[in-house]
C-alpha cells in the first residue's frame, strides 16, 4: 500500500532558500484509510513542506480530489457522494489514477 511517485521529480531552486518539486503520484490497488504516507525526502525536501498545489485525479468514469495533509504527512483522496465530499473508502483501487503535484519546501 504505497503511492507511486513517478519520475521525474524536478527539484529546482526558486528565490530564497525554498525549493520547488514537481511530481506526479499514482495510487495503488488498495487505498489505505487516512491516505498514503509521503515522506519529506520523497518530495526532495529535508526540513519541511510549506505548500502544495495538487490537481484532480481524472479517470474514465470518476474523478478524485487529492489533498496533502501536512499534519499527518499523507496524501488523501476524496470523492463526491450523496453526503458531500468524503474520503475514498479503504481498499479502493486507484492504480489507474495519477495526479500532478507542485510542492514548495526546504
N, C-alpha and C positions, 0 to 999 in steps of 0.2 A: 504494500500500500504506500506508494510514493509517487508524487508528482514528478513528471519528467521535465527537466529544464533543458530545452532544446538549444543546441548550439546554433549559431554563435551567441555568446554573451559578450556584449561590447562594453567594456569599461572605458570611459572617457573622462577627461578632466575639465569640467566647466569652471567658471571663475570661482575663486575661493578655494577652500580645502575640501569641498564636496566632490563626489564622483557621480557619474551618471551610468546606469546599467540598463540596457535594452535587451529583453529576452522574451521568449515565448514559453508557455507552460502547457503541458498536455496532461490531462488526468489519466487515471489508470482504470482498471476494470472493477474496482471496489472502493468507492469514496468512503473515507473514514469520517464518522461523525465528529464535527468540530473543525474539520479541514485538514489539508495536507501540511505537515510541518516543513518550513523552508528556513534554513539557517542563514545568518548574515553572510557567511562565506559563499553560499550558493548565489547570492546577489553580487558577489565580488567585493563585499564590504567587510571591515573588521571591527568597527566600533558601534555604529548604529545606523538605522534606516530612518530617514527623515520623512519621505513622502513617496507614494506610489500613484501611478496613473495606470489603470487597468481597463482594457476594453471588454466587450462582451464575447463569450464563447458561443459561436454560432454553429449550428448544425443543420441538417436537412429537415428535421421536424421540431427541434427545440432550440431555445437559446438560454444561456445561463448568465447571470450576473456574477462576477467574480470580484472578491474583495480581499485584500491582505489585512488581517487582524494583527496589528502590531503588538497588542497586549498578550497575545498567545503565540505569536510567531507562526501563524498558519494562514494558508491561502484557502479561503472559504468560497464555496459555490452555492448560489441561490437560484431559485426558480419561482415563477408566479403560480399561485394556487387560488382556490376559491376564498381562502382566508387571508390572502395578501402575499407578500414576498416571504418565502420560507427557505431555510437551508435545505439543500439536497439531502434526501434520506440516505442513511447508512447503506453501503454496498451498491450505490448507483453506479452503473457503468459509464464512465466519462472518457474512455480511452480514445474516442474519435473526436474529442473536443479540444481545441487549442485556443489559448488566449494570449494576446500580446501585453507586455508589461514594460513600463518605464519606471525606474526607481532612482531616487536620489539618496545618497548617504555618504558615510565616511568609513 
